[in-house]
Amino acid sequence: MSMSEPVSRIPGLEIWQPRVFADERGAFLEVFRAQALPEAMVQSNHSQSRAGVLRGLHYHRHQADLWYVVKGSAQVGLVDLRDRTEPLAVETLVIGEDQPTAVYIPPGVAHGYLALTDMDMIYWVTSEYDPADEHGVAWDDAAIGLPWRVNGTPPVLSERDLANPPLSWDQIPSFS
């Protein structure tokens, strides 16, 4: 598999830009190979979002995610909650059909995305759904400072994401 891997400030976060093989018939690319992943994926999910929807910030103690946008584009926001030193390791990137990218997000890294267009994302996870391992922090927490591309327009959020609390280290579980 021929993939480039941009450097990340967040340990364990992996960003792959697969090589696209295109001709007059269309295109082919490999999203991932199991041997390239730190652990096996056990569940696959499909998420559709309209432009302006923001999902997150979510994090898990026992689950890693692998994201791939099939259609449209998204701004991904990431923050490492495993390392409590200041400043926090925060990163954003744009992924989508025009720039095929797979993003592996390890446990303890809070993650979310803003749909820049109507979009479809397929994502794989290393554990089957467990509501006890679903955690969140506020998408707009000033202590995190993610530079979301909302352009003054409030994003559309779920009730769950609206209720996510601000970052409070005494509420963040251990990731050891």
BADO-503915 format. One record per atom (N, C-alpha, C): residue number from 1; residue in three letters; atom name; x, y, z. Coordinates in steps of 0.1 Angstrom, whole numbers, plus 5000, padded with zeros to 4 digits. Layout:
% residues N
<NUM, "Ala", "CA", <X, Y, Z>>,
...
***
This chain:
% residues 176
<1, "Met", "N", <5009, 4988, 5000>>,
<1, "Met", "CA", <5000, 5000, 5000>>,
<1, "Met", "C", <5009, 5012, 5000>>,
<2, "Ser", "N", <5007, 5021, 4991>>,
<2, "Ser", "CA", <5014, 5033, 4990>>,
<2, "Ser", "C", <5007, 5045, 4997>>,
<3, "Met", "N", <5012, 5049, 5008>>,
<3, "Met", "CA", <5005, 5060, 5015>>,
<3, "Met", "C", <5015, 5070, 5021>>,
<4, "Ser", "N", <5012, 5083, 5021>>,
<4, "Ser", "CA", <5020, 5092, 5027>>,
<4, "Ser", "C", <5014, 5094, 5041>>,
<5, "Glu", "N", <5023, 5098, 5051>>,
<5, "Glu", "CA", <5018, 5100, 5064>>,
<5, "Glu", "C", <5023, 5114, 5069>>,
<6, "Pro", "N", <5015, 5124, 5069>>,
<6, "Pro", "CA", <5019, 5137, 5074>>,
<6, "Pro", "C", <5022, 5136, 5089>>,
<7, "Val", "N", <5030, 5144, 5094>>,
<7, "Val", "CA", <5034, 5144, 5108>>,
<7, "Val", "C", <5024, 5150, 5117>>,
<8, "Ser", "N", <5021, 5144, 5128>>,
<8, "Ser", "CA", <5012, 5149, 5138>>,
<8, "Ser", "C", <5019, 5153, 5151>>,
<9, "Arg", "N", <5014, 5163, 5158>>,
<9, "Arg", "CA", <5019, 5166, 5171>>,
<9, "Arg", "C", <5013, 5157, 5182>>,
<10, "Ile", "N", <5003, 5149, 5179>>,
<10, "Ile", "CA", <4996, 5141, 5188>>,
<10, "Ile", "C", <5001, 5126, 5187>>,
<11, "Pro", "N", <5008, 5121, 5197>>,
<11, "Pro", "CA", <5013, 5107, 5197>>,
<11, "Pro", "C", <5002, 5097, 5194>>,
<12, "Gly", "N", <5005, 5088, 5185>>,
<12, "Gly", "CA", <4995, 5077, 5181>>,
<12, "Gly", "C", <4985, 5081, 5171>>,
<13, "Leu", "N", <4983, 5094, 5168>>,
<13, "Leu", "CA", <4974, 5099, 5158>>,
<13, "Leu", "C", <4981, 5096, 5144>>,
<14, "Glu", "N", <4974, 5089, 5135>>,
<14, "Glu", "CA", <4980, 5086, 5122>>,
<14, "Glu", "C", <4971, 5092, 5111>>,
<15, "Ile", "N", <4977, 5098, 5102>>,
<15, "Ile", "CA", <4970, 5105, 5091>>,
<15, "Ile", "C", <4976, 5099, 5078>>,
<16, "Trp", "N", <4968, 5092, 5070>>,
<16, "Trp", "CA", <4973, 5086, 5058>>,
<16, "Trp", "C", <4965, 5093, 5046>>,
<17, "Gln", "N", <4973, 5096, 5036>>,
<17, "Gln", "CA", <4967, 5100, 5023>>,
<17, "Gln", "C", <4970, 5090, 5013>>,
<18, "Pro", "N", <4960, 5081, 5010>>,
<18, "Pro", "CA", <4962, 5070, 5001>>,
<18, "Pro", "C", <4965, 5075, 4987>>,
<19, "Arg", "N", <4972, 5067, 4980>>,
<19, "Arg", "CA", <4975, 5070, 4966>>,
<19, "Arg", "C", <4962, 5066, 4958>>,
<20, "Val", "N", <4958, 5075, 4949>>,
<20, "Val", "CA", <4946, 5073, 4941>>,
<20, "Val", "C", <4951, 5069, 4927>>,
<21, "Phe", "N", <4945, 5058, 4922>>,
<21, "Phe", "CA", <4947, 5053, 4909>>,
<21, "Phe", "C", <4935, 5056, 4901>>,
<22, "Ala", "N", <4936, 5066, 4892>>,
<22, "Ala", "CA", <4925, 5071, 4884>>,
<22, "Ala", "C", <4927, 5069, 4869>>,
<23, "Asp", "N", <4917, 5067, 4862>>,
<23, "Asp", "CA", <4917, 5067, 4847>>,
<23, "Asp", "C", <4903, 5070, 4842>>,
<24, "Glu", "N", <4901, 5068, 4829>>,
<24, "Glu", "CA", <4888, 5072, 4823>>,
<24, "Glu", "C", <4876, 5064, 4829>>,
<25, "Arg", "N", <4879, 5053, 4836>>,
<25, "Arg", "CA", <4868, 5045, 4842>>,
<25, "Arg", "C", <4864, 5050, 4855>>,
<26, "Gly", "N", <4873, 5057, 4862>>,
<26, "Gly", "CA", <4870, 5062, 4876>>,
<26, "Gly", "C", <4883, 5061, 4884>>,
<27, "Ala", "N", <4882, 5057, 4897>>,
<27, "Ala", "CA", <4893, 5057, 4905>>,
<27, "Ala", "C", <4893, 5045, 4915>>,
<28, "Phe", "N", <4904, 5042, 4920>>,
<28, "Phe", "CA", <4906, 5031, 4931>>,
<28, "Phe", "C", <4916, 5036, 4941>>,
<29, "Leu", "N", <4914, 5033, 4953>>,
<29, "Leu", "CA", <4924, 5036, 4964>>,
<29, "Leu", "C", <4921, 5026, 4975>>,
<30, "Glu", "N", <4931, 5023, 4983>>,
<30, "Glu", "CA", <4930, 5016, 4995>>,
<30, "Glu", "C", <4928, 5025, 5007>>,
<31, "Val", "N", <4918, 5023, 5015>>,
<31, "Val", "CA", <4916, 5032, 5027>>,
<31, "Val", "C", <4925, 5028, 5038>>,
<32, "Phe", "N", <4926, 5015, 5040>>,
<32, "Phe", "CA", <4936, 5010, 5050>>,
<32, "Phe", "C", <4939, 4995, 5048>>,
<33, "Arg", "N", <4949, 4991, 5054>>,
<33, "Arg", "CA", <4953, 4977, 5055>>,
<33, "Arg", "C", <4954, 4973, 5070>>,
<34, "Ala", "N", <4948, 4962, 5074>>,
<34, "Ala", "CA", <4948, 4958, 5088>>,
<34, "Ala", "C", <4962, 4958, 5094>>,
<35, "Gln", "N", <4972, 4954, 5087>>,
<35, "Gln", "CA", <4985, 4953, 5092>>,
<35, "Gln", "C", <4991, 4967, 5096>>,
<36, "Ala", "N", <4986, 4977, 5090>>,
<36, "Ala", "CA", <4991, 4991, 5092>>,
<36, "Ala", "C", <4985, 4997, 5105>>,
<37, "Leu", "N", <4975, 4991, 5111>>,
<37, "Leu", "CA", <4968, 4996, 5122>>,
<37, "Leu", "C", <4973, 4990, 5135>>,
<38, "Pro", "N", <4973, 4998, 5146>>,
<38, "Pro", "CA", <4978, 4993, 5159>>,
<38, "Pro", "C", <4970, 4982, 5165>>,
<39, "Glu", "N", <4957, 4981, 5161>>,
<39, "Glu", "CA", <4948, 4971, 5166>>,
<39, "Glu", "C", <4936, 4969, 5156>>,
<40, "Ala", "N", <4930, 4957, 5157>>,
<40, "Ala", "CA", <4919, 4954, 5147>>,
<40, "Ala", "C", <4907, 4962, 5149>>,
<41, "Met", "N", <4900, 4965, 5138>>,
<41, "Met", "CA", <4887, 4972, 5138>>,
<41, "Met", "C", <4877, 4961, 5139>>,
<42, "Val", "N", <4866, 4964, 5147>>,
<42, "Val", "CA", <4856, 4954, 5149>>,
<42, "Val", "C", <4842, 4958, 5145>>,
<43, "Gln", "N", <4840, 4971, 5142>>,
<43, "Gln", "CA", <4827, 4976, 5138>>,
<43, "Gln", "C", <4829, 4988, 5128>>,
<44, "Ser", "N", <4820, 4989, 5118>>,
<44, "Ser", "CA", <4820, 4999, 5109>>,
<44, "Ser", "C", <4807, 5007, 5109>>,
<45, "Asn", "N", <4808, 5020, 5108>>,
<45, "Asn", "CA", <4797, 5029, 5109>>,
<45, "Asn", "C", <4797, 5039, 5097>>,
<46, "His", "N", <4785, 5044, 5094>>,
<46, "His", "CA", <4783, 5053, 5083>>,
<46, "His", "C", <4776, 5065, 5089>>,
<47, "Ser", "N", <4782, 5077, 5088>>,
<47, "Ser", "CA", <4776, 5089, 5093>>,
<47, "Ser", "C", <4773, 5099, 5081>>,
<48, "Gln", "N", <4761, 5105, 5081>>,
<48, "Gln", "CA", <4758, 5115, 5071>>,
<48, "Gln", "C", <4756, 5128, 5078>>,
<49, "Ser", "N", <4761, 5139, 5073>>,
<49, "Ser", "CA", <4759, 5152, 5080>>,
<49, "Ser", "C", <4757, 5162, 5069>>,
<50, "Arg", "N", <4748, 5172, 5072>>,
<50, "Arg", "CA", <4746, 5183, 5064>>,
<50, "Arg", "C", <4756, 5194, 5066>>,
<51, "Ala", "N", <4759, 5202, 5057>>,
<51, "Ala", "CA", <4768, 5213, 5059>>,
<51, "Ala", "C", <4764, 5221, 5071>>,
<52, "Gly", "N", <4774, 5224, 5079>>,
<52, "Gly", "CA", <4772, 5232, 5091>>,
<52, "Gly", "C", <4769, 5224, 5104>>,
<53, "Val", "N", <4769, 5211, 5103>>,
<53, "Val", "CA", <4767, 5202, 5114>>,
<53, "Val", "C", <4781, 5200, 5121>>,
<54, "Leu", "N", <4781, 5201, 5134>>,
<54, "Leu", "CA", <4794, 5198, 5141>>,
<54, "Leu", "C", <4791, 5186, 5151>>,
<55, "Arg", "N", <4799, 5176, 5150>>,
<55, "Arg", "CA", <4797, 5164, 5159>>,
<55, "Arg", "C", <4810, 5164, 5167>>,
<56, "Gly", "N", <4808, 5164, 5181>>,
<56, "Gly", "CA", <4819, 5163, 5190>>,
<56, "Gly", "C", <4818, 5174, 5200>>,
<57, "Leu", "N", <4828, 5174, 5208>>,
<57, "Leu", "CA", <4840, 5166, 5208>>,
<57, "Leu", "C", <4837, 5154, 5217>>,
<58, "His", "N", <4841, 5142, 5211>>,
<58, "His", "CA", <4839, 5129, 5218>>,
<58, "His", "C", <4853, 5123, 5221>>,
<59, "Tyr", "N", <4853, 5115, 5231>>,
<59, "Tyr", "CA", <4865, 5107, 5234>>,
<59, "Tyr", "C", <4861, 5094, 5241>>,
<60, "His", "N", <4871, 5084, 5240>>,
<60, "His", "CA", <4868, 5071, 5245>>,
<60, "His", "C", <4881, 5067, 5253>>,
<61, "Arg", "N", <4879, 5058, 5263>>,
<61, "Arg", "CA", <4890, 5053, 5271>>,
<61, "Arg", "C", <4895, 5040, 5264>>,
<62, "His", "N", <4886, 5033, 5257>>,
<62, "His", "CA", <4890, 5019, 5252>>,
<62, "His", "C", <4888, 5017, 5237>>,
<63, "Gln", "N", <4885, 5028, 5230>>,
<63, "Gln", "CA", <4882, 5026, 5216>>,
<63, "Gln", "C", <4890, 5036, 5208>>,
<64, "Ala", "N", <4895, 5031, 5197>>,
<64, "Ala", "CA", <4901, 5039, 5187>>,
<64, "Ala", "C", <4892, 5040, 5175>>,
<65, "Asp", "N", <4893, 5051, 5167>>,
<65, "Asp", "CA", <4885, 5053, 5155>>,
<65, "Asp", "C", <4894, 5054, 5143>>,
<66, "Leu", "N", <4889, 5051, 5131>>,
<66, "Leu", "CA", <4895, 5053, 5119>>,
<66, "Leu", "C", <4885, 5059, 5110>>,
<67, "Trp", "N", <4887, 5072, 5106>>,
<67, "Trp", "CA", <4877, 5080, 5098>>,
<67, "Trp", "C", <4881, 5081, 5083>>,
<68, "Tyr", "N", <4871, 5081, 5075>>,
<68, "Tyr", "CA", <4874, 5083, 5060>>,
<68, "Tyr", "C", <4861, 5090, 5055>>,
<69, "Val", "N", <4863, 5101, 5049>>,
<69, "Val", "CA", <4851, 5108, 5043>>,
<69, "Val", "C", <4850, 5104, 5028>>,
<70, "Val", "N", <4839, 5098, 5025>>,
<70, "Val", "CA", <4836, 5093, 5012>>,
<70, "Val", "C", <4831, 5104, 5002>>,
<71, "Lys", "N", <4823, 5113, 5007>>,
<71, "Lys", "CA", <4817, 5123, 4999>>,
<71, "Lys", "C", <4817, 5136, 5007>>,
<72, "Gly", "N", <4820, 5147, 5001>>,
<72, "Gly", "CA", <4820, 5160, 5007>>,
<72, "Gly", "C", <4833, 5163, 5015>>,
<73, "Ser", "N", <4833, 5172, 5024>>,
<73, "Ser", "CA", <4845, 5175, 5032>>,
<73, "Ser", "C", <4841, 5179, 5046>>,
<74, "Ala", "N", <4851, 5177, 5055>>,
<74, "Ala", "CA", <4850, 5180, 5069>>,
<74, "Ala", "C", <4862, 5186, 5075>>,
<75, "Gln", "N", <4861, 5195, 5084>>,
<75, "Gln", "CA", <4872, 5200, 5092>>,
<75, "Gln", "C", <4872, 5191, 5105>>,
<76, "Val", "N", <4883, 5184, 5107>>,
<76, "Val", "CA", <4884, 5175, 5118>>,
<76, "Val", "C", <4892, 5183, 5129>>,
<77, "Gly", "N", <4887, 5182, 5142>>,
<77, "Gly", "CA", <4893, 5188, 5153>>,
<77, "Gly", "C", <4897, 5178, 5163>>,
<78, "Leu", "N", <4910, 5178, 5168>>,
<78, "Leu", "CA", <4915, 5168, 5177>>,
<78, "Leu", "C", <4922, 5175, 5188>>,
<79, "Val", "N", <4921, 5169, 5200>>,
<79, "Val", "CA", <4929, 5174, 5212>>,
<79, "Val", "C", <4933, 5162, 5220>>,
<80, "Asp", "N", <4945, 5161, 5224>>,
<80, "Asp", "CA", <4951, 5150, 5232>>,
<80, "Asp", "C", <4947, 5152, 5247>>,
<81, "Leu", "N", <4938, 5144, 5252>>,
<81, "Leu", "CA", <4935, 5145, 5266>>,
<81, "Leu", "C", <4943, 5136, 5275>>,
<82, "Arg", "N", <4952, 5128, 5269>>,
<82, "Arg", "CA", <4961, 5119, 5277>>,
<82, "Arg", "C", <4972, 5126, 5284>>,
<83, "Asp", "N", <4976, 5138, 5279>>,
<83, "Asp", "CA", <4987, 5146, 5284>>,
<83, "Asp", "C", <4982, 5159, 5289>>,
<84, "Arg", "N", <4982, 5161, 5302>>,
<84, "Arg", "CA", <4976, 5173, 5308>>,
<84, "Arg", "C", <4985, 5185, 5308>>,
<85, "Thr", "N", <4997, 5184, 5302>>,
<85, "Thr", "CA", <5006, 5196, 5302>>,
<85, "Thr", "C", <5001, 5207, 5293>>,
<86, "Glu", "N", <5004, 5219, 5296>>,
<86, "Glu", "CA", <5000, 5230, 5288>>,
<86, "Glu", "C", <5012, 5234, 5278>>,
<87, "Pro", "N", <5010, 5238, 5267>>,
<87, "Pro", "CA", <4997, 5239, 5260>>,
<87, "Pro", "C", <4992, 5225, 5255>>,
<88, "Leu", "N", <4979, 5223, 5254>>,
<88, "Leu", "CA", <4974, 5211, 5250>>,
<88, "Leu", "C", <4978, 5208, 5235>>,
<89, "Ala", "N", <4980, 5196, 5231>>,
<89, "Ala", "CA", <4983, 5192, 5217>>,
<89, "Ala", "C", <4969, 5193, 5210>>,
<90, "Val", "N", <4967, 5203, 5202>>,
<90, "Val", "CA", <4955, 5205, 5194>>,
<90, "Val", "C", <4958, 5205, 5179>>,
<91, "Glu", "N", <4950, 5199, 5171>>,
<91, "Glu", "CA", <4952, 5198, 5157>>,
<91, "Glu", "C", <4939, 5199, 5149>>,
<92, "Thr", "N", <4940, 5205, 5138>>,
<92, "Thr", "CA", <4928, 5205, 5129>>,
<92, "Thr", "C", <4933, 5202, 5115>>,
<93, "Leu", "N", <4925, 5195, 5107>>,
<93, "Leu", "CA", <4928, 5192, 5093>>,
<93, "Leu", "C", <4915, 5191, 5085>>,
<94, "Val", "N", <4916, 5193, 5072>>,
<94, "Val", "CA", <4904, 5191, 5064>>,
<94, "Val", "C", <4906, 5178, 5056>>,
<95, "Ile", "N", <4896, 5170, 5057>>,
<95, "Ile", "CA", <4896, 5157, 5049>>,
<95, "Ile", "C", <4884, 5157, 5040>>,
<96, "Gly", "N", <4885, 5149, 5030>>,
<96, "Gly", "CA", <4873, 5148, 5021>>,
<96, "Gly", "C", <4876, 5141, 5008>>,
<97, "Glu", "N", <4866, 5141, 4999>>,
<97, "Glu", "CA", <4867, 5134, 4987>>,
<97, "Glu", "C", <4878, 5140, 4978>>,
<98, "Asp", "N", <4880, 5153, 4979>>,
<98, "Asp", "CA", <4890, 5159, 4970>>,
<98, "Asp", "C", <4904, 5157, 4975>>,
<99, "Gln", "N", <4906, 5153, 4988>>,
<99, "Gln", "CA", <4919, 5150, 4993>>,
<99, "Gln", "C", <4917, 5137, 5002>>,
<100, "Pro", "N", <4916, 5125, 4996>>,
<100, "Pro", "CA", <4914, 5113, 5003>>,
<100, "Pro", "C", <4924, 5111, 5015>>,
<101, "Thr", "N", <4918, 5110, 5027>>,
<101, "Thr", "CA", <4926, 5109, 5039>>,
<101, "Thr", "C", <4919, 5100, 5048>>,
<102, "Ala", "N", <4927, 5091, 5055>>,
<102, "Ala", "CA", <4922, 5082, 5066>>,
<102, "Ala", "C", <4929, 5087, 5078>>,
<103, "Val", "N", <4921, 5089, 5089>>,
<103, "Val", "CA", <4926, 5094, 5102>>,
<103, "Val", "C", <4924, 5084, 5113>>,
<104, "Tyr", "N", <4935, 5079, 5119>>,
<104, "Tyr", "CA", <4934, 5069, 5130>>,
<104, "Tyr", "C", <4935, 5078, 5143>>,
<105, "Ile", "N", <4925, 5076, 5151>>,
<105, "Ile", "CA", <4924, 5084, 5164>>,
<105, "Ile", "C", <4925, 5075, 5175>>,
<106, "Pro", "N", <4936, 5075, 5183>>,
<106, "Pro", "CA", <4937, 5066, 5194>>,
<106, "Pro", "C", <4928, 5070, 5206>>,
<107, "Pro", "N", <4926, 5060, 5215>>,
<107, "Pro", "CA", <4918, 5063, 5228>>,
<107, "Pro", "C", <4925, 5075, 5235>>,
<108, "Gly", "N", <4916, 5084, 5241>>,
<108, "Gly", "CA", <4921, 5095, 5248>>,
<108, "Gly", "C", <4923, 5108, 5240>>,
<109, "Val", "N", <4921, 5107, 5227>>,
<109, "Val", "CA", <4922, 5119, 5219>>,
<109, "Val", "C", <4907, 5123, 5216>>,
<110, "Ala", "N", <4903, 5135, 5221>>,
<110, "Ala", "CA", <4890, 5140, 5218>>,
<110, "Ala", "C", <4889, 5144, 5203>>,
<111, "His", "N", <4878, 5141, 5197>>,
<111, "His", "CA", <4877, 5143, 5183>>,
<111, "His", "C", <4863, 5147, 5179>>,
<112, "Gly", "N", <4862, 5155, 5169>>,
<112, "Gly", "CA", <4850, 5160, 5163>>,
<112, "Gly", "C", <4852, 5165, 5149>>,
<113, "Tyr", "N", <4841, 5168, 5142>>,
<113, "Tyr", "CA", <4842, 5173, 5129>>,
<113, "Tyr", "C", <4831, 5183, 5126>>,
<114, "Leu", "N", <4834, 5192, 5118>>,
<114, "Leu", "CA", <4825, 5202, 5112>>,
<114, "Leu", "C", <4823, 5199, 5098>>,
<115, "Ala", "N", <4810, 5196, 5094>>,
<115, "Ala", "CA", <4807, 5193, 5080>>,
<115, "Ala", "C", <4808, 5206, 5072>>,
<116, "Leu", "N", <4818, 5207, 5063>>,
<116, "Leu", "CA", <4820, 5219, 5055>>,
<116, "Leu", "C", <4811, 5219, 5043>>,
<117, "Thr", "N", <4807, 5207, 5039>>,
<117, "Thr", "CA", <4797, 5205, 5029>>,
<117, "Thr", "C", <4788, 5194, 5034>>,
<118, "Asp", "N", <4777, 5191, 5026>>,
<118, "Asp", "CA", <4770, 5178, 5029>>,
<118, "Asp", "C", <4780, 5167, 5027>>,
<119, "Met", "N", <4780, 5157, 5037>>,
<119, "Met", "CA", <4791, 5148, 5036>>,
<119, "Met", "C", <4786, 5134, 5041>>,
<120, "Asp", "N", <4794, 5124, 5037>>,
<120, "Asp", "CA", <4793, 5110, 5042>>,
<120, "Asp", "C", <4806, 5106, 5047>>,
<121, "Met", "N", <4806, 5100, 5059>>,
<121, "Met", "CA", <4818, 5095, 5065>>,
<121, "Met", "C", <4816, 5080, 5068>>,
<122, "Ile", "N", <4826, 5072, 5065>>,
<122, "Ile", "CA", <4826, 5058, 5070>>,
<122, "Ile", "C", <4837, 5058, 5081>>,
<123, "Tyr", "N", <4834, 5052, 5092>>,
<123, "Tyr", "CA", <4844, 5051, 5102>>,
<123, "Tyr", "C", <4843, 5037, 5109>>,
<124, "Trp", "N", <4855, 5032, 5112>>,
<124, "Trp", "CA", <4857, 5019, 5119>>,
<124, "Trp", "C", <4861, 5022, 5133>>,
<125, "Val", "N", <4858, 5013, 5142>>,
<125, "Val", "CA", <4862, 5014, 5156>>,
<125, "Val", "C", <4867, 5000, 5161>>,
<126, "Thr", "N", <4875, 5001, 5172>>,
<126, "Thr", "CA", <4882, 4989, 5177>>,
<126, "Thr", "C", <4874, 4982, 5188>>,
<127, "Ser", "N", <4863, 4988, 5192>>,
<127, "Ser", "CA", <4854, 4982, 5201>>,
<127, "Ser", "C", <4839, 4984, 5197>>,
<128, "Glu", "N", <4831, 4974, 5199>>,
<128, "Glu", "CA", <4817, 4976, 5196>>,
<128, "Glu", "C", <4811, 4986, 5205>>,
<129, "Tyr", "N", <4800, 4993, 5201>>,
<129, "Tyr", "CA", <4795, 5004, 5208>>,
<129, "Tyr", "C", <4792, 5001, 5223>>,
<130, "Asp", "N", <4797, 5009, 5232>>,
<130, "Asp", "CA", <4796, 5008, 5246>>,
<130, "Asp", "C", <4793, 5022, 5252>>,
<131, "Pro", "N", <4780, 5024, 5256>>,
<131, "Pro", "CA", <4776, 5037, 5261>>,
<131, "Pro", "C", <4785, 5042, 5273>>,
<132, "Ala", "N", <4790, 5032, 5281>>,
<132, "Ala", "CA", <4798, 5036, 5292>>,
<132, "Ala", "C", <4812, 5042, 5288>>,
<133, "Asp", "N", <4816, 5040, 5276>>,
<133, "Asp", "CA", <4828, 5046, 5271>>,
<133, "Asp", "C", <4826, 5057, 5261>>,
<134, "Glu", "N", <4815, 5064, 5262>>,
<134, "Glu", "CA", <4812, 5076, 5254>>,
<134, "Glu", "C", <4813, 5088, 5263>>,
<135, "His", "N", <4823, 5097, 5260>>,
<135, "His", "CA", <4825, 5109, 5268>>,
<135, "His", "C", <4826, 5121, 5259>>,
<136, "Gly", "N", <4825, 5132, 5265>>,
<136, "Gly", "CA", <4826, 5144, 5256>>,
<136, "Gly", "C", <4830, 5157, 5264>>,
<137, "Val", "N", <4836, 5166, 5257>>,
<137, "Val", "CA", <4839, 5180, 5262>>,
<137, "Val", "C", <4833, 5190, 5251>>,
<138, "Ala", "N", <4831, 5202, 5256>>,
<138, "Ala", "CA", <4825, 5212, 5248>>,
<138, "Ala", "C", <4833, 5215, 5236>>,
<139, "Trp", "N", <4827, 5215, 5224>>,
<139, "Trp", "CA", <4833, 5218, 5211>>,
<139, "Trp", "C", <4840, 5231, 5211>>,
<140, "Asp", "N", <4835, 5241, 5218>>,
<140, "Asp", "CA", <4840, 5255, 5218>>,
<140, "Asp", "C", <4847, 5259, 5230>>,
<141, "Asp", "N", <4852, 5250, 5238>>,
<141, "Asp", "CA", <4859, 5253, 5251>>,
<141, "Asp", "C", <4871, 5261, 5248>>,
<142, "Ala", "N", <4872, 5273, 5254>>,
<142, "Ala", "CA", <4883, 5282, 5252>>,
<142, "Ala", "C", <4896, 5276, 5257>>,
<143, "Ala", "N", <4896, 5267, 5267>>,
<143, "Ala", "CA", <4908, 5261, 5272>>,
<143, "Ala", "C", <4914, 5252, 5261>>,
<144, "Ile", "N", <4906, 5247, 5252>>,
<144, "Ile", "CA", <4911, 5238, 5241>>,
<144, "Ile", "C", <4914, 5247, 5229>>,
<145, "Gly", "N", <4906, 5256, 5226>>,
<145, "Gly", "CA", <4909, 5266, 5215>>,
<145, "Gly", "C", <4909, 5260, 5201>>,
<146, "Leu", "N", <4901, 5251, 5198>>,
<146, "Leu", "CA", <4900, 5246, 5184>>,
<146, "Leu", "C", <4895, 5257, 5175>>,
<147, "Pro", "N", <4902, 5260, 5164>>,
<147, "Pro", "CA", <4898, 5270, 5155>>,
<147, "Pro", "C", <4888, 5266, 5144>>,
<148, "Trp", "N", <4876, 5263, 5149>>,
<148, "Trp", "CA", <4866, 5258, 5140>>,
<148, "Trp", "C", <4862, 5268, 5129>>,
<149, "Arg", "N", <4860, 5264, 5117>>,
<149, "Arg", "CA", <4856, 5273, 5106>>,
<149, "Arg", "C", <4841, 5276, 5105>>,
<150, "Val", "N", <4836, 5281, 5116>>,
<150, "Val", "CA", <4822, 5284, 5117>>,
<150, "Val", "C", <4818, 5297, 5111>>,
<151, "Asn", "N", <4827, 5306, 5108>>,
<151, "Asn", "CA", <4825, 5319, 5102>>,
<151, "Asn", "C", <4813, 5327, 5108>>,
<152, "Gly", "N", <4813, 5327, 5121>>,
<152, "Gly", "CA", <4802, 5335, 5128>>,
<152, "Gly", "C", <4788, 5328, 5128>>,
<153, "Thr", "N", <4787, 5317, 5121>>,
<153, "Thr", "CA", <4774, 5310, 5121>>,
<153, "Thr", "C", <4774, 5299, 5131>>,
<154, "Pro", "N", <4765, 5299, 5141>>,
<154, "Pro", "CA", <4765, 5287, 5150>>,
<154, "Pro", "C", <4763, 5274, 5143>>,
<155, "Pro", "N", <4772, 5264, 5146>>,
<155, "Pro", "CA", <4770, 5251, 5140>>,
<155, "Pro", "C", <4757, 5244, 5145>>,
<156, "Val", "N", <4753, 5234, 5138>>,
<156, "Val", "CA", <4741, 5226, 5143>>,
<156, "Val", "C", <4747, 5214, 5151>>,
<157, "Leu", "N", <4743, 5213, 5163>>,
<157, "Leu", "CA", <4747, 5203, 5173>>,
<157, "Leu", "C", <4736, 5194, 5178>>,
<158, "Ser", "N", <4739, 5182, 5181>>,
<158, "Ser", "CA", <4729, 5173, 5188>>,
<158, "Ser", "C", <4727, 5178, 5202>>,
<159, "Glu", "N", <4717, 5173, 5208>>,
<159, "Glu", "CA", <4714, 5176, 5223>>,
<159, "Glu", "C", <4726, 5171, 5231>>,
<160, "Arg", "N", <4731, 5159, 5228>>,
<160, "Arg", "CA", <4742, 5153, 5235>>,
<160, "Arg", "C", <4754, 5163, 5234>>,
<161, "Asp", "N", <4757, 5167, 5222>>,
<161, "Asp", "CA", <4769, 5176, 5221>>,
<161, "Asp", "C", <4767, 5190, 5227>>,
<162, "Leu", "N", <4755, 5195, 5227>>,
<162, "Leu", "CA", <4752, 5207, 5234>>,
<162, "Leu", "C", <4754, 5206, 5249>>,
<163, "Ala", "N", <4752, 5194, 5254>>,
<163, "Ala", "CA", <4754, 5192, 5268>>,
<163, "Ala", "C", <4768, 5188, 5273>>,
<164, "Asn", "N", <4777, 5186, 5263>>,
<164, "Asn", "CA", <4791, 5183, 5267>>,
<164, "Asn", "C", <4797, 5194, 5276>>,
<165, "Pro", "N", <4803, 5191, 5287>>,
<165, "Pro", "CA", <4808, 5201, 5296>>,
<165, "Pro", "C", <4821, 5207, 5292>>,
<166, "Pro", "N", <4825, 5218, 5297>>,
<166, "Pro", "CA", <4838, 5224, 5295>>,
<166, "Pro", "C", <4849, 5214, 5300>>,
<167, "Leu", "N", <4861, 5216, 5295>>,
<167, "Leu", "CA", <4872, 5207, 5300>>,
<167, "Leu", "C", <4874, 5209, 5315>>,
<168, "Ser", "N", <4874, 5199, 5322>>,
<168, "Ser", "CA", <4877, 5199, 5337>>,
<168, "Ser", "C", <4885, 5186, 5339>>,
<169, "Trp", "N", <4898, 5188, 5343>>,
<169, "Trp", "CA", <4907, 5176, 5344>>,
<169, "Trp", "C", <4902, 5167, 5355>>,
<170, "Asp", "N", <4895, 5171, 5365>>,
<170, "Asp", "CA", <4891, 5162, 5375>>,
<170, "Asp", "C", <4879, 5153, 5370>>,
<171, "Gln", "N", <4874, 5156, 5358>>,
<171, "Gln", "CA", <4863, 5148, 5352>>,
<171, "Gln", "C", <4868, 5139, 5341>>,
<172, "Ile", "N", <4881, 5141, 5337>>,
<172, "Ile", "CA", <4887, 5133, 5326>>,
<172, "Ile", "C", <4893, 5120, 5332>>,
<173, "Pro", "N", <4889, 5109, 5327>>,
<173, "Pro", "CA", <4894, 5096, 5333>>,
<173, "Pro", "C", <4909, 5094, 5329>>,
<174, "Ser", "N", <4915, 5084, 5336>>,
<174, "Ser", "CA", <4929, 5081, 5332>>,
<174, "Ser", "C", <4929, 5072, 5320>>,
<175, "Phe", "N", <4939, 5074, 5312>>,
<175, "Phe", "CA", <4940, 5066, 5299>>,
<175, "Phe", "C", <4952, 5056, 5300>>,
<176, "Ser", "N", <4956, 5053, 5311>>,
<176, "Ser", "CA", <4967, 5043, 5313>>,
<176, "Ser", "C", <4962, 5029, 5312>>,
***
